[in-house]
Amino acid sequence: MPFNLAAFMQFIAFAPLAATPAPPIAPADPVPARPLPPIDPSPEQALQAYVRGLRSGDLAELERLFLPEGQFCTLSEAPPATAACRPFAEVLPGWVAAPDPTAAGRVVERVDATPRMSAITYELRFGGDRYIDQLLLYRTDAGWRVVAKTTAVR
């Protein structure tokens, strides 16, 4: 087989590239994780944020508990009885507009449909009124979140 000078020159020209390992790809700079608030082990403990937020007027406290797209529904007192629902993101600012340092709440009844879903009847005293709330909570990876609320003023 005759010597092929062109093939040999091509081999010599690319040989250093083939023998040189590629530099390692540097890992991306890690994004610092935002610390998550501790997960409340029970819906009752999670609902303590409800009262704390109403006492202090702390909107962020309520936003950690109430799912923004969750629903707050009321039933009209006058006939015909109609239901009106609004997302929590719309109503929470009004709830903290007039904080009540004497606000208090207690769980009247708790019914767990699953380990991650709980229905709670809650009595809340706030702003001189007594409310009976029906709250539906889901346990998410971020903790217990209220996804729906209906209320009656007594």
C-alpha positions as CSV (number, residue, x, y, z in Angstrom):
1,M,0.0,0.0,0.0
2,P,1.6,3.3,-1.0
3,F,2.0,6.1,1.5
4,N,-0.7,8.7,1.3
5,L,0.8,12.0,2.3
6,A,-2.5,14.0,2.2
7,A,-4.2,11.5,4.6
8,F,-1.2,11.6,6.9
9,M,-1.2,15.4,7.0
10,Q,-4.9,15.5,7.8
11,F,-4.3,12.9,10.6
12,I,-1.5,15.0,12.1
13,A,-3.5,18.2,11.9
14,F,-6.4,16.8,13.9
15,A,-4.5,14.4,16.2
16,P,-3.8,17.1,18.8
17,L,-7.5,17.9,19.0
18,A,-8.5,14.3,19.5
19,A,-5.9,13.8,22.2
20,T,-6.9,16.9,24.1
21,P,-9.8,16.3,26.5
22,A,-12.5,18.9,26.4
23,P,-12.6,21.1,29.5
24,P,-15.3,20.1,32.0
25,I,-18.5,22.0,31.9
26,A,-18.7,24.1,35.0
27,P,-21.9,23.6,37.0
28,A,-24.4,26.4,37.0
29,D,-24.2,28.7,39.9
30,P,-26.7,27.3,42.4
31,V,-29.7,29.4,43.1
32,P,-30.0,30.0,46.8
33,A,-33.2,28.3,48.0
34,R,-35.6,30.5,49.8
35,P,-36.2,29.0,53.2
36,L,-39.7,27.6,53.6
37,P,-41.7,28.3,56.7
38,P,-42.0,25.3,58.9
39,I,-45.0,23.1,58.0
40,D,-47.7,23.0,60.6
41,P,-48.3,19.4,61.6
42,S,-52.1,19.9,61.9
43,P,-54.8,22.1,60.5
44,E,-55.6,23.5,63.9
45,Q,-52.0,24.7,64.2
46,A,-52.1,26.2,60.7
47,L,-55.3,28.1,61.6
48,Q,-53.4,29.9,64.3
49,A,-52.0,32.0,61.5
50,Y,-55.6,33.1,60.7
51,V,-56.0,34.7,64.1
52,R,-52.5,36.1,64.2
53,G,-53.0,37.8,60.9
54,L,-56.3,39.3,62.0
55,R,-54.9,40.5,65.3
56,S,-51.8,42.1,63.8
57,G,-53.1,43.2,60.4
58,D,-50.3,41.1,58.8
59,L,-51.4,40.3,55.2
60,A,-48.4,38.1,54.6
61,E,-49.4,35.9,57.5
62,L,-52.8,35.3,56.0
63,E,-51.4,34.8,52.5
64,R,-49.3,31.9,53.7
65,L,-52.4,30.2,54.9
66,F,-55.1,31.1,52.3
67,L,-54.5,29.9,48.8
68,P,-54.7,33.1,46.6
69,E,-57.1,31.5,44.0
70,G,-59.1,29.8,46.8
71,Q,-62.7,30.9,47.3
72,F,-64.4,32.9,50.0
73,C,-68.2,32.5,49.6
74,T,-71.0,34.2,51.4
75,L,-74.8,33.6,51.2
76,S,-77.1,36.6,51.1
77,E,-79.5,37.0,54.0
78,A,-82.3,38.5,52.0
79,P,-84.4,36.4,49.7
80,P,-83.7,35.2,47.2
81,A,-80.7,33.5,48.8
82,T,-77.7,33.8,46.5
83,A,-74.1,32.8,46.9
84,A,-71.3,35.2,46.0
85,C,-67.7,33.9,45.8
86,R,-64.4,35.8,45.4
87,P,-60.8,34.7,45.4
88,F,-58.9,35.1,48.7
89,A,-56.4,37.3,46.9
90,E,-59.2,39.9,46.5
91,V,-60.6,39.7,50.1
92,L,-57.6,39.3,52.3
93,P,-56.5,43.0,52.2
94,G,-59.9,44.0,53.5
95,W,-59.7,41.5,56.4
96,V,-56.5,43.1,57.7
97,A,-57.5,46.7,57.1
98,A,-58.7,47.0,60.7
99,P,-56.7,44.7,62.9
100,D,-58.3,43.5,66.1
101,P,-55.8,42.6,68.9
102,T,-58.6,40.7,70.7
103,A,-59.4,38.4,67.8
104,A,-59.8,34.8,68.9
105,G,-60.7,31.5,67.2
106,R,-61.3,27.9,68.0
107,V,-62.0,24.7,66.1
108,V,-65.5,23.5,66.7
109,E,-65.3,20.4,64.6
110,R,-62.8,18.7,62.3
111,V,-63.5,16.0,59.7
112,D,-60.7,14.5,57.7
113,A,-61.7,13.1,54.4
114,T,-58.1,12.0,53.7
115,P,-54.8,12.6,55.5
116,R,-54.3,15.6,53.2
117,M,-57.8,17.1,53.2
118,S,-59.7,18.4,56.2
119,A,-63.0,20.2,56.7
120,I,-63.1,22.4,59.8
121,T,-65.9,24.3,61.5
122,Y,-64.3,27.3,63.1
123,E,-65.6,29.9,65.5
124,L,-64.0,33.3,65.1
125,R,-64.5,36.4,67.2
126,F,-63.3,39.5,65.3
127,G,-64.2,43.1,65.3
128,G,-67.1,42.7,67.8
129,D,-68.7,39.9,65.7
130,R,-68.9,36.2,66.0
131,Y,-68.3,34.2,62.8
132,I,-68.9,30.5,62.1
133,D,-66.6,29.5,59.3
134,Q,-66.6,26.3,57.2
135,L,-63.0,25.9,56.0
136,L,-61.6,23.3,53.6
137,L,-57.9,22.8,54.0
138,Y,-55.5,20.8,51.8
139,R,-52.0,19.7,53.0
140,T,-49.6,20.7,50.3
141,D,-45.8,20.4,50.2
142,A,-45.8,24.0,51.6
143,G,-48.1,23.0,54.5
144,W,-51.8,23.3,55.2
145,R,-53.6,25.8,53.0
146,V,-57.2,27.0,53.1
147,V,-58.7,26.5,49.7
148,A,-62.3,27.4,50.5
149,K,-64.2,29.3,53.2
150,T,-67.9,30.0,53.8
151,T,-69.0,32.1,56.8
152,A,-72.0,33.1,58.8
153,V,-72.2,36.0,61.2
154,R,-74.0,35.2,64.5
